[in-house]
Amino acid sequence: MLHGIICVFVGLGIIFYIYMTWHFDYWKKRHIPSPAPRFLLGNLPGAVIQKRHMSYDIDDIYKEYKSQHGFVGIINMRQPHILVIDPLLVKQVLISEFHSFADNSFAHFTDKKTDPIFGRNPFILKGKEWEEKRAEITPAFTTSRIQTMNPVIEHVCKRMTKYLQYKIQQRPDGFEAKELAAKYTTDVMSSCVFGLDGGSFTGGKAIIREMGKILFTPNWRIFAYFVVAQVFPYLPKVYKLAFVPKVVEQFFVEIMKDAVAFRRQTNVDRFDYLHYLLELQEKKNLNDLDMVAHAITFFIDGFETSSVAISYTLYQLGRNKRVQDKLRKEIRDTLAKHSELSYDVVAEMPYLNQIFIEALRLHPPFSVFCKTCTETSEFRLSPGEFRRVDKGMQILIPTYSLHRDPEYYDQPDKFMPERFNPEHGGVKAYRDKGVFFPFGDGPRICLGEKFAMAQVKAAIVAIVKSFEISVNAKTKTPLALDAKQYISYPIGGLWLDFKTL
């Protein structure tokens, strides 16, 4: 009896081993270089055991093969993926052959039936449906629209400044940068999207802030789902996952209904994002879920990624007094010429822009972009040598690695805003090379890029103008990315000190 049970378990173990290693020679058969994968972990152990951020695993492979090939094959647990190395292939995937790589890899994990909110997000949508939804909301992100929302941003900046001044008097042991920045972005987005006061700087818990936290807090169910989906790739075809919890969905549905009812009753003449959604609803006959999906799309674009960008920018300013002083001088010189720092004035501050761009280079919110091959294509492996890329193949684009490659950036680990000086070609020179894309690139570039830059820059100006920034001792250096976070952020957070000027 015992012998039989042992034999069954041994047999099952052998079958499982064969199944898990079935694709380990996948790339060898196709004459494509690939590092040796490990049983259960593949080439990206950080994605499985979460002890080391996946971007470091990818960076190791990138550095090993960079001088030899344009791309390499890797195994994620047991699934074959392609890791792009050559920036020309980055441009091929994101721009020149976009039609062959049109979908994001997350697109097949959920749908509108399973997740009525996130399933309607343009980040998830595919094909014609993506084109239609993107076309619907693109006009909301024009420069003129963003300009009309600038008074809201400036109002929140003043509240943030007063909040910091009050808290400094209480002699706190530092401020966690992301928590401070998230309060700011919560209030900006609450006002622009729902016409509501987020209340993040008035004390107590801001309910919208709490719901935002739930949206971006790592969830064991989601992690487990992705792990199982790597082992059993057909899982998403039989079981989709809801990324937005029901409590969050219901909350935003209700506040959207209330916001729409209040705006229509009061006839407030305010050209914010809610105003645009109301116009769109009349034109397209949008239902409640479509309205909420659009609202959360804007909320997501302007909330978490922007707060992370603000945090890293403030951190780098705290570490680099010379840069901080130079920026403060630019702000003061600009104020001497203009009565106020309007959207147009802030947008034209060259050194501020260089600082923000350099912070994004060093600390892109997403360390890797994942695309799906939607039409069979070809990648250049080496000069004169090409390999076929099959439909359905997952393509990984290593943002973190390309942004820190010494071939493209002098002293890549050093914070040097001057590298983006317009006299040297500015950011365009690096984008044209395919080595700078924190917001993505091509037709699926982040729609909220312009708005994100506007609210981030306004926050940086408000803080640098009024406070001297330094890094608090609670910040763990050197920074190490937290493997359990969706968006790239360091273990222990970024702690800063502020001194009133």
SULFENZI-V947915 format. One record per residue. RES is the residue in one small letter. SS is DSSP state (alpha for helix, beta for strand, coil for the rest). OMEGA is omega in whole degrees, 0 to 359 (NA if undefined). Layout:
{{RES	SS	OMEGA} {RES	SS	OMEGA}}
This chain:
{{m	coil	180} {l	alpha	180} {h	alpha	180} {g	alpha	179} {i	alpha	179} {i	alpha	180} {c	alpha	179} {v	alpha	181} {f	alpha	177} {v	alpha	179} {g	alpha	179} {l	alpha	179} {g	alpha	179} {i	alpha	179} {i	alpha	180} {f	alpha	180} {y	alpha	180} {i	alpha	180} {y	alpha	183} {m	alpha	182} {t	coil	186} {w	coil	183} {h	coil	185} {f	coil	176} {d	coil	183} {y	alpha	185} {w	alpha	178} {k	alpha	179} {k	alpha	182} {r	coil	177} {h	coil	177} {i	coil	182} {p	coil	181} {s	coil	174} {p	coil	181} {a	coil	180} {p	coil	178} {r	beta	180} {f	coil	181} {l	coil	186} {l	coil	183} {g	beta	179} {n	coil	182} {l	coil	182} {p	alpha	180} {g	alpha	180} {a	alpha	184} {v	alpha	185} {i	alpha	174} {q	coil	174} {k	coil	181} {r	coil	183} {h	coil	183} {m	alpha	182} {s	alpha	178} {y	alpha	175} {d	alpha	180} {i	alpha	181} {d	alpha	177} {d	alpha	179} {i	alpha	179} {y	alpha	182} {k	alpha	181} {e	alpha	187} {y	alpha	190} {k	coil	185} {s	coil	186} {q	coil	189} {h	coil	178} {g	coil	176} {f	beta	176} {v	beta	174} {g	beta	176} {i	beta	177} {i	beta	175} {n	beta	190} {m	coil	175} {r	coil	185} {q	beta	178} {p	beta	174} {h	beta	174} {i	beta	175} {l	beta	180} {v	beta	178} {i	coil	182} {d	coil	178} {p	alpha	178} {l	alpha	177} {l	alpha	175} {v	alpha	179} {k	alpha	178} {q	alpha	182} {v	alpha	187} {l	alpha	188} {i	alpha	192} {s	alpha	177} {e	coil	181} {f	alpha	183} {h	alpha	180} {s	alpha	182} {f	coil	191} {a	coil	187} {d	beta	170} {n	beta	186} {s	alpha	181} {f	alpha	189} {a	alpha	185} {h	alpha	181} {f	coil	180} {t	coil	177} {d	coil	184} {k	coil	180} {k	coil	181} {t	coil	182} {d	coil	185} {p	coil	182} {i	coil	183} {f	alpha	178} {g	alpha	177} {r	alpha	180} {n	coil	179} {p	coil	178} {f	coil	183} {i	coil	188} {l	coil	182} {k	coil	171} {g	alpha	183} {k	alpha	181} {e	alpha	177} {w	alpha	181} {e	alpha	182} {e	alpha	182} {k	alpha	179} {r	alpha	179} {a	alpha	180} {e	alpha	188} {i	alpha	180} {t	alpha	180} {p	alpha	180} {a	alpha	184} {f	alpha	176} {t	coil	181} {t	alpha	182} {s	alpha	178} {r	alpha	180} {i	alpha	178} {q	alpha	182} {t	alpha	179} {m	alpha	182} {n	alpha	177} {p	alpha	177} {v	alpha	180} {i	alpha	181} {e	alpha	179} {h	alpha	179} {v	alpha	177} {c	alpha	179} {k	alpha	179} {r	alpha	178} {m	alpha	179} {t	alpha	179} {k	alpha	178} {y	alpha	180} {l	alpha	179} {q	alpha	179} {y	alpha	182} {k	alpha	179} {i	alpha	179} {q	alpha	178} {q	coil	178} {r	coil	178} {p	coil	178} {d	coil	178} {g	coil	177} {f	beta	174} {e	beta	190} {a	alpha	183} {k	alpha	178} {e	alpha	177} {l	alpha	181} {a	alpha	180} {a	alpha	174} {k	alpha	180} {y	alpha	183} {t	alpha	177} {t	alpha	183} {d	alpha	177} {v	alpha	183} {m	alpha	179} {s	alpha	182} {s	alpha	183} {c	alpha	186} {v	alpha	186} {f	alpha	181} {g	coil	184} {l	coil	173} {d	coil	182} {g	coil	176} {g	coil	184} {s	coil	183} {f	coil	184} {t	coil	179} {g	coil	181} {g	coil	181} {k	coil	175} {a	coil	187} {i	alpha	179} {i	alpha	176} {r	alpha	181} {e	alpha	178} {m	alpha	176} {g	alpha	178} {k	alpha	181} {i	alpha	180} {l	alpha	188} {f	alpha	178} {t	coil	179} {p	coil	185} {n	coil	183} {w	alpha	179} {r	alpha	180} {i	alpha	179} {f	alpha	181} {a	alpha	180} {y	alpha	181} {f	alpha	179} {v	alpha	180} {v	alpha	180} {a	alpha	176} {q	alpha	179} {v	alpha	180} {f	coil	187} {p	coil	179} {y	coil	180} {l	alpha	181} {p	alpha	179} {k	alpha	182} {v	alpha	181} {y	coil	178} {k	coil	183} {l	coil	175} {a	coil	180} {f	coil	180} {v	coil	179} {p	coil	182} {k	alpha	181} {v	alpha	178} {v	alpha	179} {e	alpha	182} {q	alpha	179} {f	alpha	182} {f	alpha	175} {v	alpha	182} {e	alpha	181} {i	alpha	175} {m	alpha	177} {k	alpha	180} {d	alpha	181} {a	alpha	179} {v	alpha	180} {a	alpha	181} {f	alpha	182} {r	alpha	181} {r	alpha	180} {q	alpha	185} {t	alpha	182} {n	coil	178} {v	coil	181} {d	coil	184} {r	coil	187} {f	coil	178} {d	coil	183} {y	alpha	177} {l	alpha	177} {h	alpha	179} {y	alpha	180} {l	alpha	178} {l	alpha	176} {e	alpha	181} {l	alpha	180} {q	alpha	179} {e	alpha	182} {k	alpha	188} {k	alpha	182} {n	coil	182} {l	coil	175} {n	coil	184} {d	alpha	182} {l	alpha	177} {d	alpha	179} {m	alpha	180} {v	alpha	180} {a	alpha	177} {h	alpha	181} {a	alpha	181} {i	alpha	175} {t	alpha	179} {f	alpha	180} {f	alpha	180} {i	alpha	181} {d	alpha	186} {g	alpha	186} {f	coil	190} {e	alpha	183} {t	alpha	179} {s	alpha	179} {s	alpha	176} {v	alpha	179} {a	alpha	177} {i	alpha	183} {s	alpha	181} {y	alpha	179} {t	alpha	178} {l	alpha	179} {y	alpha	181} {q	alpha	176} {l	alpha	178} {g	alpha	180} {r	alpha	187} {n	coil	184} {k	alpha	180} {r	alpha	180} {v	alpha	180} {q	alpha	180} {d	alpha	180} {k	alpha	178} {l	alpha	181} {r	alpha	178} {k	alpha	178} {e	alpha	180} {i	alpha	182} {r	alpha	178} {d	alpha	179} {t	alpha	178} {l	alpha	180} {a	alpha	181} {k	alpha	184} {h	coil	181} {s	coil	180} {e	coil	179} {l	coil	180} {s	coil	179} {y	alpha	182} {d	alpha	182} {v	alpha	181} {v	alpha	181} {a	alpha	183} {e	coil	178} {m	coil	189} {p	alpha	184} {y	alpha	175} {l	alpha	180} {n	alpha	179} {q	alpha	180} {i	alpha	181} {f	alpha	180} {i	alpha	180} {e	alpha	176} {a	alpha	177} {l	alpha	178} {r	alpha	181} {l	alpha	187} {h	coil	178} {p	coil	181} {p	coil	177} {f	coil	186} {s	coil	179} {v	coil	173} {f	beta	182} {c	beta	180} {k	beta	178} {t	beta	176} {c	coil	183} {t	coil	174} {e	coil	181} {t	coil	183} {s	beta	177} {e	beta	174} {f	beta	175} {r	beta	180} {l	beta	178} {s	beta	182} {p	coil	178} {g	coil	183} {e	beta	184} {f	beta	177} {r	beta	181} {r	beta	173} {v	beta	186} {d	coil	176} {k	coil	181} {g	coil	180} {m	coil	178} {q	beta	182} {i	beta	178} {l	beta	178} {i	beta	188} {p	coil	180} {t	alpha	183} {y	alpha	184} {s	alpha	181} {l	alpha	179} {h	alpha	183} {r	coil	181} {d	coil	181} {p	coil	176} {e	coil	184} {y	coil	182} {y	coil	175} {d	coil	182} {q	coil	190} {p	coil	181} {d	coil	180} {k	coil	179} {f	coil	185} {m	coil	181} {p	alpha	183} {e	alpha	180} {r	alpha	180} {f	alpha	177} {n	coil	180} {p	alpha	179} {e	alpha	180} {h	alpha	180} {g	coil	177} {g	alpha	182} {v	alpha	182} {k	alpha	181} {a	alpha	181} {y	alpha	177} {r	alpha	180} {d	alpha	178} {k	alpha	182} {g	coil	182} {v	coil	176} {f	coil	183} {f	coil	180} {p	coil	179} {f	coil	189} {g	coil	178} {d	coil	178} {g	alpha	184} {p	alpha	182} {r	alpha	175} {i	coil	183} {c	coil	181} {l	coil	185} {g	coil	184} {e	alpha	183} {k	alpha	180} {f	alpha	179} {a	alpha	180} {m	alpha	181} {a	alpha	183} {q	alpha	177} {v	alpha	182} {k	alpha	179} {a	alpha	179} {a	alpha	180} {i	alpha	180} {v	alpha	182} {a	alpha	182} {i	alpha	183} {v	alpha	180} {k	alpha	188} {s	alpha	186} {f	beta	170} {e	beta	187} {i	beta	173} {s	beta	182} {v	beta	179} {n	coil	182} {a	coil	180} {k	coil	176} {t	coil	182} {k	coil	179} {t	coil	355} {p	coil	182} {l	coil	176} {a	coil	183} {l	beta	179} {d	coil	184} {a	coil	184} {k	coil	181} {q	coil	177} {y	coil	181} {i	coil	185} {s	coil	178} {y	coil	188} {p	beta	175} {i	coil	178} {g	coil	178} {g	coil	179} {l	coil	183} {w	beta	184} {l	beta	172} {d	beta	179} {f	beta	178} {k	beta	181} {t	beta	179} {l	coil	NA}}
